[in-house]
Amino acid sequence: MSGLTELRERSAAAALFSCACGTAATVILLLPALWNGYPLLQYDTGGYLARWYEGYLVPSRSTVFGLYLHVGEGWHFWPELIVQSALTVWIVALALRLYVPARRPWLVFAVIAALSALTTLPWLTSVLLTDIFVVPGVLALHFLLFRARDLNRLEQAALILIIAFAGATHSATLAMLLGLTVLMALLRLLLGSLISRRGLVQGASAVVLGAVMLLAANFALSGRIAWTPGGYGIAFGRMLQDGIVARYLKDHCPNPELRLCPYRKELPKTADEFLWSYGIFNDLGRFEGMNGEMRRIVLGSLIEYPFAQIETAALATAKQLVLVGTGAGVHDQIWHTYGIIERFIPTEAPAMHAARQQLGLLHFAGINRIHVPIALLSMVAMLALLVRFRAGLGNDLALLAFTASAAILANAFLCGVLSGPHDRYGARIAWIAPLILIVALARRAYAARFHHGAVTAAP
């Protein structure tokens, strides 16, 4: 009986230690927000927050994420940050459980601490933005496809929900997850049983569920069964920036059907300046007033200048691959977000304005001297896993590296070509590469220790 009691006590102590490590790791991911005194904000945050109050659809602002943010009002949005951080800890812990034989709760804490020091991760978990859900969505899909046999039903259900929610928060994320699912379905013809048929069905169902969630939220808030608008407008912005719009207007103006003709020599040089600052776009009715014309120019340019489109798309993708800086858009001049909070959630305004970010004390230049080279070097080093781990226990790591590489490339293409290259789009996925390298190093360390122990124990 004493032996059974001792076993129970050890099990309880182990569970308590594991919980303590997970909690500590979660707190680490909250440190930027704790230092700031309030969740970090970005220009887009206000657009998401306003969806609940304004009741209509706006370009590139998911109503699903807007509803998610609405839940945290009154608690300064700390519930959202805790959910984001705890979810990240769980997905990292699951990766370690699946790929590193050692069961060490402290390893989860150590990996989160390393990622927090070397990558953009804690700045993603501490900001009210959709970007933190990208990597969990990619990893969740991979785990369902390749490690379904090692997951219980509750874990599988959780991964399905992560994929669906990640996709519902951003159209580019949904497109990336859909593309990965299609790619893996094609690869199953080559890899056979390595890709679980059930996992493939679950992954595809999760992507569809994400689309359904978005349509349902759009209908609930706007009364319309419609997709989040803005696709042509965002693509138009990228083509404007690349000079394709100017070329189209030069070839087709004067034309009374093109309202931009009188302004063709006054167009801003960047998509951000055209779409998000006051000027010509506002004067012509913004997305609602310009959607038809932007659609005409986008589709017309694709037909008339295919080689220019291919060239600029390739350049945009390449540029996006190396834009991975932390903190893009997180500064003290996000007037739209301030205005939304002051107008619709005035009880949040005092705490928001008292935060260090709003006092101009938040700077990323020094941080990016570490984060950017680590991200870029890790992406290159991760490719080596595709070659180095060719046999034995390394095959599953090679597959994980393949999924991550495909996701990074798809993210660069979708964001760079459709929206235009930005550091934010690269940073949101770049931390997957250091994570996979750390997992690979942890497994190698375990294998070396195990082999050394076996040799030492041999007669």
TIGU-402859 format. One record per residue (C-alpha): residue in three letters; x, y, z; residue number from 1. Coordinates in pm, 1 decimal, always signed. Example, Ala and Ser with C-alpha at 12.3 -4.5 7.8 and 13.67 -1.06 7.14 Angstrom:
REM residues 2
- ALA,+1230.0,-450.0,+780.0,1 .
- SER,+1367.0,-106.0,+714.0,2 .
***
This chain:
REM residues 459
- MET,+0.0,+0.0,+0.0,1 .
- SER,+287.7,+233.4,+82.5,2 .
- GLY,+432.5,+169.3,-262.4,3 .
- LEU,+102.4,+264.0,-425.4,4 .
- THR,+80.2,+578.7,-213.9,5 .
- GLU,+434.1,+674.1,-307.2,6 .
- LEU,+355.1,+618.7,-675.2,7 .
- ARG,+50.1,+845.5,-649.7,8 .
- GLU,+251.0,+1114.1,-474.9,9 .
- ARG,+517.5,+1101.0,-744.5,10 .
- SER,+253.6,+1119.2,-1014.2,11 .
- ALA,+88.8,+1419.2,-846.0,12 .
- ALA,+425.7,+1590.6,-803.9,13 .
- ALA,+510.2,+1526.2,-1170.7,14 .
- ALA,+173.7,+1670.1,-1280.0,15 .
- LEU,+224.5,+1974.5,-1058.8,16 .
- PHE,+575.8,+2029.9,-1196.8,17 .
- SER,+448.7,+1995.4,-1554.8,18 .
- CYS,+172.3,+2249.1,-1483.7,19 .
- ALA,+424.4,+2487.4,-1326.8,20 .
- CYS,+652.7,+2463.4,-1632.1,21 .
- GLY,+360.2,+2526.8,-1866.9,22 .
- THR,+241.6,+2822.5,-1662.8,23 .
- ALA,+590.5,+2971.7,-1649.8,24 .
- ALA,+625.3,+2928.8,-2026.3,25 .
- THR,+290.5,+3103.1,-2077.9,26 .
- VAL,+403.0,+3395.0,-1862.5,27 .
- ILE,+722.0,+3428.9,-2068.1,28 .
- LEU,+511.0,+3474.3,-2380.6,29 .
- LEU,+316.7,+3749.3,-2203.4,30 .
- LEU,+625.6,+3948.5,-2101.7,31 .
- PRO,+607.8,+4213.7,-2377.8,32 .
- ALA,+246.0,+4289.9,-2289.0,33 .
- LEU,+320.7,+4282.2,-1916.2,34 .
- TRP,+608.4,+4525.4,-1968.9,35 .
- ASN,+383.4,+4741.4,-2184.6,36 .
- GLY,+109.7,+4743.9,-1921.9,37 .
- TYR,-151.8,+4665.0,-2187.1,38 .
- PRO,-181.0,+4433.3,-2489.6,39 .
- LEU,+19.5,+4556.2,-2785.7,40 .
- LEU,-186.8,+4718.2,-3059.7,41 .
- GLN,-142.0,+4748.0,-3434.8,42 .
- TYR,-312.7,+4954.3,-3704.0,43 .
- ASP,-535.4,+4661.3,-3805.2,44 .
- THR,-651.5,+4593.8,-3449.1,45 .
- GLY,-911.5,+4870.1,-3463.5,46 .
- GLY,-1070.7,+4729.6,-3777.6,47 .
- TYR,-1121.5,+4392.5,-3611.1,48 .
- LEU,-1257.6,+4547.1,-3291.5,49 .
- ALA,-1509.4,+4757.1,-3484.7,50 .
- ARG,-1675.3,+4462.3,-3655.2,51 .
- TRP,-1897.8,+4389.7,-3354.3,52 .
- TYR,-2013.4,+4750.5,-3331.4,53 .
- GLU,-2034.1,+4861.3,-3693.5,54 .
- GLY,-2217.0,+4554.5,-3818.6,55 .
- TYR,-2087.0,+4558.4,-4175.5,56 .
- LEU,-1802.0,+4392.1,-4362.7,57 .
- VAL,-1479.5,+4571.4,-4445.4,58 .
- PRO,-1181.7,+4452.9,-4650.5,59 .
- SER,-940.2,+4211.4,-4485.3,60 .
- ARG,-1099.2,+4232.8,-4139.6,61 .
- SER,-1225.9,+3894.9,-4022.9,62 .
- THR,-1549.4,+3904.7,-3825.3,63 .
- VAL,-1444.0,+3581.3,-3652.5,64 .
- PHE,-1138.7,+3749.9,-3506.6,65 .
- GLY,-1350.1,+4054.3,-3424.1,66 .
- LEU,-1587.4,+3837.3,-3219.2,67 .
- TYR,-1287.1,+3674.2,-3050.4,68 .
- LEU,-1154.4,+4014.9,-2944.2,69 .
- HIS,-1497.1,+4126.9,-2825.3,70 .
- VAL,-1495.5,+3856.9,-2556.5,71 .
- GLY,-1201.4,+4023.9,-2380.7,72 .
- GLU,-1350.8,+4369.6,-2355.0,73 .
- GLY,-1374.1,+4483.3,-1994.9,74 .
- TRP,-1068.7,+4279.2,-1894.9,75 .
- HIS,-827.2,+4485.2,-2107.4,76 .
- PHE,-811.4,+4190.9,-2352.7,77 .
- TRP,-589.1,+3986.4,-2122.4,78 .
- PRO,-804.5,+3672.7,-2176.3,79 .
- GLU,-709.1,+3679.9,-2545.4,80 .
- LEU,-340.0,+3708.5,-2469.7,81 .
- ILE,-358.0,+3424.3,-2218.3,82 .
- VAL,-539.7,+3204.2,-2471.1,83 .
- GLN,-285.5,+3287.8,-2743.8,84 .
- SER,+10.1,+3218.8,-2516.7,85 .
- ALA,-131.2,+2898.7,-2363.4,86 .
- LEU,-224.1,+2766.6,-2708.7,87 .
- THR,+129.3,+2832.4,-2832.5,88 .
- VAL,+280.1,+2654.7,-2531.9,89 .
- TRP,+52.2,+2356.6,-2592.3,90 .
- ILE,+136.0,+2325.9,-2963.1,91 .
- VAL,+509.7,+2349.8,-2885.4,92 .
- ALA,+472.8,+2090.7,-2608.2,93 .
- LEU,+290.5,+1861.5,-2851.3,94 .
- ALA,+569.8,+1901.4,-3106.9,95 .
- LEU,+825.7,+1804.4,-2842.5,96 .
- ARG,+617.4,+1506.2,-2733.2,97 .
- LEU,+584.0,+1380.4,-3090.4,98 .
- TYR,+944.5,+1432.7,-3201.2,99 .
- VAL,+1163.8,+1411.9,-2890.9,100 .
- PRO,+1142.5,+1081.0,-2700.5,101 .
- ALA,+1242.1,+1240.8,-2369.1,102 .
- ARG,+943.4,+1337.4,-2151.6,103 .
- ARG,+1080.0,+1640.3,-1969.1,104 .
- PRO,+833.6,+1918.0,-1869.8,105 .
- TRP,+1122.3,+2159.4,-1818.8,106 .
- LEU,+1211.9,+2114.8,-2186.7,107 .
- VAL,+890.1,+2293.9,-2287.9,108 .
- PHE,+984.7,+2586.9,-2066.8,109 .
- ALA,+1340.0,+2589.9,-2203.8,110 .
- VAL,+1225.0,+2585.8,-2566.9,111 .
- ILE,+971.6,+2864.5,-2510.7,112 .
- ALA,+1236.5,+3068.1,-2330.4,113 .
- ALA,+1480.4,+3021.3,-2619.2,114 .
- LEU,+1219.5,+3114.8,-2879.5,115 .
- SER,+1122.3,+3419.8,-2674.8,116 .
- ALA,+1480.9,+3541.1,-2659.8,117 .
- LEU,+1570.1,+3471.2,-3022.6,118 .
- THR,+1250.3,+3514.4,-3224.8,119 .
- THR,+944.7,+3732.6,-3268.6,120 .
- LEU,+720.1,+3480.3,-3089.9,121 .
- PRO,+638.2,+3670.6,-2764.8,122 .
- TRP,+564.0,+3982.3,-2967.6,123 .
- LEU,+304.5,+3783.2,-3161.9,124 .
- THR,+139.3,+3636.9,-2852.7,125 .
- SER,+129.5,+3982.6,-2690.4,126 .
- VAL,-40.6,+4174.6,-2972.6,127 .
- LEU,-411.2,+4180.5,-3061.2,128 .
- LEU,-367.4,+4050.3,-3414.0,129 .
- THR,-437.5,+3734.0,-3613.4,130 .
- ASP,-72.8,+3651.9,-3685.4,131 .
- ILE,-7.4,+3426.9,-3385.2,132 .
- PHE,-245.2,+3160.9,-3520.6,133 .
- VAL,-52.9,+3096.3,-3844.0,134 .
- VAL,+217.5,+2860.1,-3716.4,135 .
- PRO,-16.0,+2666.9,-3481.6,136 .
- GLY,-245.5,+2617.0,-3780.6,137 .
- VAL,+40.6,+2481.1,-3994.8,138 .
- LEU,+170.2,+2252.7,-3717.9,139 .
- ALA,-181.1,+2130.3,-3635.7,140 .
- LEU,-233.4,+2031.8,-3999.9,141 .
- HIS,+102.0,+1853.3,-4013.4,142 .
- PHE,+36.5,+1660.2,-3694.4,143 .
- LEU,-300.3,+1538.8,-3824.3,144 .
- LEU,-149.8,+1432.0,-4155.4,145 .
- PHE,+168.6,+1263.1,-4038.0,146 .
- ARG,+127.0,+1178.8,-3668.7,147 .
- ALA,-241.3,+1093.1,-3637.9,148 .
- ARG,-161.9,+754.2,-3481.7,149 .
- ASP,+12.9,+925.9,-3190.8,150 .
- LEU,-278.6,+1156.2,-3110.4,151 .
- ASN,-581.9,+1081.5,-2897.3,152 .
- ARG,-929.1,+1191.9,-3000.2,153 .
- LEU,-929.0,+1501.1,-2780.7,154 .
- GLU,-597.9,+1615.0,-2930.2,155 .
- GLN,-726.0,+1554.8,-3281.6,156 .
- ALA,-1040.5,+1756.5,-3209.9,157 .
- ALA,-830.3,+2040.5,-3066.1,158 .
- LEU,-606.4,+2044.7,-3374.5,159 .
- ILE,-908.7,+2057.7,-3605.1,160 .
- LEU,-1042.9,+2358.8,-3414.7,161 .
- ILE,-702.5,+2531.4,-3429.7,162 .
- ILE,-685.8,+2487.7,-3808.0,163 .
- ALA,-1041.8,+2610.9,-3853.9,164 .
- PHE,-1000.9,+2915.1,-3631.6,165 .
- ALA,-662.4,+3006.6,-3780.6,166 .
- GLY,-812.2,+2997.4,-4129.0,167 .
- ALA,-1119.1,+3194.3,-4025.2,168 .
- THR,-908.6,+3479.0,-3885.0,169 .
- HIS,-733.6,+3567.4,-4211.7,170 .
- SER,-803.5,+3483.2,-4575.8,171 .
- ALA,-433.5,+3441.6,-4658.5,172 .
- THR,-396.4,+3191.6,-4374.4,173 .
- LEU,-699.6,+2998.4,-4498.4,174 .
- ALA,-560.4,+2994.8,-4852.5,175 .
- MET,-221.9,+2874.3,-4726.6,176 .
- LEU,-378.1,+2591.4,-4522.3,177 .
- LEU,-594.2,+2493.9,-4818.9,178 .
- GLY,-289.4,+2491.1,-5046.2,179 .
- LEU,-95.3,+2273.1,-4800.6,180 .
- THR,-386.9,+2030.9,-4778.1,181 .
- VAL,-406.8,+1999.2,-5157.0,182 .
- LEU,-28.3,+1954.7,-5177.3,183 .
- MET,-34.8,+1679.6,-4916.3,184 .
- ALA,-323.7,+1507.0,-5094.5,185 .
- LEU,-107.5,+1494.7,-5408.4,186 .
- LEU,+197.7,+1379.2,-5212.5,187 .
- ARG,-1.2,+1092.9,-5064.2,188 .
- LEU,+18.2,+932.2,-5406.6,189 .
- LEU,+397.8,+921.6,-5357.3,190 .
- LEU,+431.7,+881.6,-4981.3,191 .
- GLY,+142.5,+644.1,-4932.7,192 .
- SER,+69.3,+552.1,-4572.7,193 .
- LEU,+306.1,+819.3,-4435.7,194 .
- ILE,+18.9,+1061.5,-4479.4,195 .
- SER,-285.4,+949.4,-4285.7,196 .
- ARG,-602.3,+924.2,-4495.2,197 .
- ARG,-807.1,+1003.4,-4188.1,198 .
- GLY,-577.3,+1296.0,-4106.8,199 .
- LEU,-614.0,+1424.8,-4462.1,200 .
- VAL,-992.5,+1413.0,-4432.4,201 .
- GLN,-974.0,+1583.3,-4093.0,202 .
- GLY,-741.9,+1852.7,-4225.9,203 .
- ALA,-960.5,+1922.1,-4528.2,204 .
- SER,-1268.9,+1927.7,-4306.3,205 .
- ALA,-1098.1,+2174.1,-4072.5,206 .
- VAL,-1023.2,+2410.9,-4361.6,207 .
- VAL,-1385.8,+2388.7,-4476.1,208 .
- LEU,-1499.5,+2446.9,-4117.4,209 .
- GLY,-1287.3,+2763.6,-4109.2,210 .
- ALA,-1463.2,+2892.4,-4420.2,211 .
- VAL,-1803.0,+2806.4,-4271.1,212 .
- MET,-1713.4,+2983.4,-3946.2,213 .
- LEU,-1624.7,+3298.9,-4138.8,214 .
- LEU,-1940.9,+3294.1,-4349.0,215 .
- ALA,-2152.7,+3233.5,-4038.9,216 .
- ALA,-1987.7,+3519.5,-3848.9,217 .
- ASN,-2027.4,+3750.5,-4149.4,218 .
- PHE,-2396.9,+3665.1,-4166.5,219 .
- ALA,-2444.7,+3706.3,-3791.2,220 .
- LEU,-2290.3,+4053.7,-3787.7,221 .
- SER,-2393.0,+4192.6,-4126.6,222 .
- GLY,-2698.4,+3991.8,-4228.3,223 .
- ARG,-2519.1,+3888.5,-4548.1,224 .
- ILE,-2383.7,+3550.2,-4651.9,225 .
- ALA,-2066.9,+3685.9,-4805.9,226 .
- TRP,-1691.7,+3646.8,-4795.8,227 .
- THR,-1475.7,+3912.3,-4635.5,228 .
- PRO,-1433.9,+4176.3,-4909.0,229 .
- GLY,-1119.1,+4341.0,-5034.5,230 .
- GLY,-950.8,+4081.7,-5255.3,231 .
- TYR,-931.2,+4297.2,-5568.2,232 .
- GLY,-845.6,+4608.3,-5367.2,233 .
- ILE,-549.4,+4444.0,-5198.1,234 .
- ALA,-422.6,+4298.0,-5526.7,235 .
- PHE,-471.9,+4639.2,-5689.8,236 .
- GLY,-250.1,+4794.6,-5423.1,237 .
- ARG,+32.6,+4554.5,-5497.7,238 .
- MET,+2.8,+4619.1,-5873.8,239 .
- LEU,-1.1,+4992.8,-5809.7,240 .
- GLN,+320.7,+4961.3,-5614.3,241 .
- ASP,+481.4,+4757.1,-5892.2,242 .
- GLY,+392.1,+5009.1,-6161.8,243 .
- ILE,+141.3,+4787.3,-6341.4,244 .
- VAL,-155.8,+5012.8,-6263.8,245 .
- ALA,+27.1,+5315.0,-6404.5,246 .
- ARG,+103.1,+5117.5,-6720.6,247 .
- TYR,-261.8,+5012.9,-6756.9,248 .
- LEU,-388.5,+5368.0,-6709.8,249 .
- LYS,-132.6,+5500.4,-6957.9,250 .
- ASP,-255.5,+5250.5,-7216.6,251 .
- HIS,-628.8,+5308.4,-7156.5,252 .
- CYS,-669.7,+5673.9,-7063.2,253 .
- PRO,-847.1,+5896.6,-7134.6,254 .
- ASN,-1154.4,+5682.6,-7071.0,255 .
- PRO,-1468.8,+5819.0,-6902.3,256 .
- GLU,-1534.5,+5474.4,-6751.7,257 .
- LEU,-1205.4,+5485.3,-6559.8,258 .
- ARG,-1238.0,+5730.7,-6272.4,259 .
- LEU,-866.0,+5708.3,-6200.6,260 .
- CYS,-765.2,+5854.3,-6535.4,261 .
- PRO,-760.2,+6217.1,-6415.3,262 .
- TYR,-540.0,+6109.9,-6122.6,263 .
- ARG,-300.6,+5876.1,-6298.2,264 .
- LYS,-4.3,+6111.0,-6259.0,265 .
- GLU,-84.1,+6174.5,-5892.9,266 .
- LEU,-107.4,+5813.4,-5769.5,267 .
- PRO,+97.6,+5731.4,-5457.6,268 .
- LYS,+397.9,+5503.9,-5494.6,269 .
- THR,+298.9,+5247.7,-5230.9,270 .
- ALA,-12.0,+5040.7,-5165.3,271 .
- ASP,-24.5,+5147.7,-4800.6,272 .
- GLU,-23.9,+5514.7,-4893.2,273 .
- PHE,-298.3,+5464.9,-5151.5,274 .
- LEU,-530.3,+5236.2,-4951.7,275 .
- TRP,-487.6,+5348.9,-4593.5,276 .
- SER,-414.5,+5722.0,-4599.1,277 .
- TYR,-645.2,+6008.0,-4687.6,278 .
- GLY,-634.9,+6104.3,-5053.2,279 .
- ILE,-754.4,+5989.6,-5394.7,280 .
- PHE,-889.2,+5655.9,-5272.8,281 .
- ASN,-1103.3,+5825.5,-5009.8,282 .
- ASP,-1227.5,+6086.2,-5257.8,283 .
- LEU,-1344.0,+5814.4,-5496.8,284 .
- GLY,-1539.1,+5616.4,-5234.0,285 .
- ARG,-1275.5,+5374.6,-5102.2,286 .
- PHE,-1341.9,+5002.2,-5152.7,287 .
- GLU,-1715.7,+5036.7,-5199.7,288 .
- GLY,-1684.6,+5307.7,-5460.4,289 .
- MET,-1375.4,+5171.7,-5636.5,290 .
- ASN,-1421.4,+4794.1,-5622.2,291 .
- GLY,-1557.5,+4763.5,-5976.6,292 .
- GLU,-1279.4,+4971.0,-6129.9,293 .
- MET,-1007.4,+4796.7,-5928.3,294 .
- ARG,-1147.4,+4459.6,-6036.7,295 .
- ARG,-1142.1,+4574.2,-6401.6,296 .
- ILE,-781.2,+4693.2,-6379.7,297 .
- VAL,-658.5,+4384.4,-6190.4,298 .
- LEU,-816.8,+4136.6,-6431.8,299 .
- GLY,-730.2,+4346.8,-6735.0,300 .
- SER,-366.4,+4371.1,-6628.7,301 .
- LEU,-344.3,+3995.4,-6580.8,302 .
- ILE,-461.4,+3943.2,-6937.7,303 .
- GLU,-266.9,+4222.3,-7105.9,304 .
- TYR,+65.1,+4200.9,-6918.7,305 .
- PRO,+111.5,+3833.4,-6820.4,306 .
- PHE,+490.7,+3838.9,-6830.3,307 .
- ALA,+508.6,+4155.6,-6624.6,308 .
- GLN,+272.2,+3994.4,-6373.3,309 .
- ILE,+487.8,+3681.7,-6349.6,310 .
- GLU,+804.4,+3887.2,-6306.7,311 .
- THR,+660.5,+4116.5,-6040.0,312 .
- ALA,+498.8,+3820.6,-5859.5,313 .
- ALA,+830.3,+3636.3,-5846.1,314 .
- LEU,+1009.1,+3947.7,-5719.3,315 .
- ALA,+738.0,+4010.3,-5458.9,316 .
- THR,+761.4,+3650.5,-5335.3,317 .
- ALA,+1140.2,+3667.6,-5312.0,318 .
- LYS,+1126.6,+4000.1,-5129.9,319 .
- GLN,+864.1,+3870.4,-4889.2,320 .
- LEU,+1083.8,+3573.5,-4799.0,321 .
- VAL,+1346.9,+3803.0,-4648.4,322 .
- LEU,+1114.6,+4055.0,-4481.6,323 .
- VAL,+1079.9,+3905.2,-4133.6,324 .
- GLY,+1131.2,+4199.8,-3897.8,325 .
- THR,+948.9,+4210.2,-3565.7,326 .
- GLY,+702.9,+4486.3,-3473.6,327 .
- ALA,+578.4,+4611.1,-3813.0,328 .
- GLY,+288.0,+4847.0,-3747.8,329 .
- VAL,+323.9,+4829.2,-3369.6,330 .
- HIS,+401.1,+5191.1,-3277.9,331 .
- ASP,+243.5,+5496.1,-3116.1,332 .
- GLN,+69.3,+5650.7,-3418.8,333 .
- ILE,-206.7,+5401.2,-3491.2,334 .
- TRP,-476.9,+5665.2,-3488.3,335 .
- HIS,-746.4,+5444.8,-3638.4,336 .
- THR,-718.5,+5188.0,-3361.3,337 .
- TYR,-712.6,+5460.6,-3095.8,338 .
- GLY,-1025.6,+5613.8,-3245.2,339 .
- ILE,-1212.5,+5282.5,-3254.9,340 .
- ILE,-1135.2,+5210.1,-2889.3,341 .
- GLU,-1220.2,+5562.1,-2775.7,342 .
- ARG,-1546.8,+5557.7,-2968.8,343 .
- PHE,-1678.6,+5209.0,-2899.5,344 .
- ILE,-1495.2,+5093.0,-2584.7,345 .
- PRO,-1419.8,+5414.9,-2391.3,346 .
- THR,-1360.0,+5223.4,-2067.4,347 .
- GLU,-1046.2,+5076.5,-2227.9,348 .
- ALA,-907.3,+5414.3,-2332.9,349 .
- PRO,-732.8,+5520.7,-2006.7,350 .
- ALA,-538.5,+5194.3,-1975.6,351 .
- MET,-457.5,+5199.2,-2346.9,352 .
- HIS,-317.5,+5552.5,-2340.0,353 .
- ALA,-114.4,+5479.2,-2026.2,354 .
- ALA,+69.6,+5189.6,-2194.1,355 .
- ARG,+437.0,+5227.2,-2283.0,356 .
- GLN,+358.8,+5175.1,-2652.1,357 .
- GLN,+133.9,+5480.8,-2656.6,358 .
- LEU,+400.3,+5678.8,-2468.4,359 .
- GLY,+646.2,+5614.7,-2752.2,360 .
- LEU,+872.1,+5387.5,-2545.8,361 .
- LEU,+851.0,+5083.1,-2773.2,362 .
- HIS,+1129.8,+5038.0,-3029.8,363 .
- PHE,+1228.5,+4735.5,-3238.9,364 .
- ALA,+1557.5,+4830.8,-3406.0,365 .
- GLY,+1772.1,+4660.5,-3142.4,366 .
- ILE,+1546.4,+4356.6,-3121.6,367 .
- ASN,+1559.1,+4306.5,-3497.1,368 .
- ARG,+1937.5,+4295.9,-3492.3,369 .
- ILE,+1882.1,+3957.0,-3330.7,370 .
- HIS,+1547.5,+3843.0,-3469.9,371 .
- VAL,+1607.5,+3904.5,-3840.2,372 .
- PRO,+1937.7,+3714.7,-3881.9,373 .
- ILE,+1813.1,+3432.3,-3657.6,374 .
- ALA,+1497.9,+3396.0,-3869.1,375 .
- LEU,+1681.3,+3403.9,-4202.2,376 .
- LEU,+1960.7,+3169.7,-4094.9,377 .
- SER,+1709.7,+2929.8,-3942.2,378 .
- MET,+1508.0,+2912.6,-4263.8,379 .
- VAL,+1822.1,+2824.8,-4457.2,380 .
- ALA,+1937.9,+2575.4,-4194.6,381 .
- MET,+1594.8,+2410.5,-4187.3,382 .
- LEU,+1631.9,+2327.5,-4555.2,383 .
- ALA,+1934.4,+2119.2,-4460.9,384 .
- LEU,+1703.5,+1889.7,-4265.1,385 .
- LEU,+1546.3,+1788.1,-4594.7,386 .
- VAL,+1883.8,+1650.4,-4703.8,387 .
- ARG,+2044.2,+1551.5,-4374.8,388 .
- PHE,+1762.4,+1350.2,-4223.9,389 .
- ARG,+1721.9,+1090.8,-4492.4,390 .
- ALA,+1705.4,+766.0,-4298.0,391 .
- GLY,+1588.2,+612.5,-3975.6,392 .
- LEU,+1444.6,+842.7,-3712.9,393 .
- GLY,+1518.0,+1148.0,-3924.4,394 .
- ASN,+1245.8,+1092.6,-4183.0,395 .
- ASP,+970.2,+1246.1,-3972.5,396 .
- LEU,+1179.4,+1558.0,-3908.4,397 .
- ALA,+1242.6,+1588.9,-4281.5,398 .
- LEU,+867.9,+1578.5,-4340.3,399 .
- LEU,+812.0,+1842.2,-4072.1,400 .
- ALA,+1077.9,+2061.9,-4232.9,401 .
- PHE,+913.3,+2007.9,-4570.7,402 .
- THR,+573.8,+2120.3,-4441.7,403 .
- ALA,+725.7,+2426.7,-4275.8,404 .
- SER,+923.4,+2517.9,-4589.6,405 .
- ALA,+615.0,+2480.3,-4807.9,406 .
- ALA,+416.8,+2696.5,-4564.5,407 .
- ILE,+682.7,+2969.0,-4562.5,408 .
- LEU,+693.4,+2973.1,-4943.1,409 .
- ALA,+313.5,+2973.2,-4971.9,410 .
- ASN,+289.6,+3253.3,-4717.0,411 .
- ALA,+546.2,+3457.5,-4909.8,412 .
- PHE,+361.0,+3406.3,-5236.8,413 .
- LEU,+12.8,+3478.1,-5103.7,414 .
- CYS,+108.5,+3780.1,-4896.5,415 .
- GLY,+380.4,+3918.5,-5120.5,416 .
- VAL,+188.3,+3886.3,-5447.1,417 .
- LEU,-162.2,+3968.9,-5326.9,418 .
- SER,-91.1,+4229.6,-5059.9,419 .
- GLY,+263.9,+4339.1,-5127.0,420 .
- PRO,+572.1,+4243.7,-4922.4,421 .
- HIS,+572.0,+4348.5,-4555.2,422 .
- ASP,+781.1,+4249.8,-4254.6,423 .
- ARG,+464.8,+4161.7,-4065.6,424 .
- TYR,+370.4,+3886.8,-4310.8,425 .
- GLY,+711.6,+3725.5,-4291.4,426 .
- ALA,+748.5,+3754.6,-3915.2,427 .
- ARG,+419.5,+3581.5,-3849.7,428 .
- ILE,+552.8,+3250.5,-3982.1,429 .
- ALA,+931.9,+3283.5,-3957.2,430 .
- TRP,+954.3,+3148.0,-3600.0,431 .
- ILE,+853.4,+2800.7,-3719.2,432 .
- ALA,+1206.9,+2750.3,-3855.0,433 .
- PRO,+1392.7,+2809.4,-3523.8,434 .
- LEU,+1134.2,+2589.5,-3350.8,435 .
- ILE,+1200.2,+2297.5,-3584.7,436 .
- LEU,+1576.7,+2337.9,-3550.2,437 .
- ILE,+1546.3,+2338.1,-3170.7,438 .
- VAL,+1332.7,+2022.9,-3187.8,439 .
- ALA,+1594.7,+1858.7,-3409.6,440 .
- LEU,+1876.6,+1957.3,-3171.2,441 .
- ALA,+1679.6,+1832.8,-2871.0,442 .
- ARG,+1624.9,+1496.1,-3033.9,443 .
- ARG,+1987.8,+1469.5,-3133.2,444 .
- ALA,+2093.4,+1550.4,-2776.3,445 .
- TYR,+1855.0,+1285.3,-2644.4,446 .
- ALA,+1981.4,+1027.9,-2897.2,447 .
- ALA,+2344.5,+1102.2,-2808.4,448 .
- ARG,+2270.0,+1074.2,-2437.0,449 .
- PHE,+2075.1,+753.1,-2484.9,450 .
- HIS,+2352.2,+602.9,-2699.5,451 .
- HIS,+2617.1,+706.8,-2447.4,452 .
- GLY,+2414.8,+557.2,-2164.2,453 .
- ALA,+2367.5,+234.1,-2356.6,454 .
- VAL,+2740.4,+209.5,-2431.7,455 .
- THR,+2829.0,+282.8,-2068.6,456 .
- ALA,+2586.8,+19.2,-1947.6,457 .
- ALA,+2717.3,-245.5,-2190.7,458 .
- PRO,+2929.1,-523.4,-2029.8,459 .
***
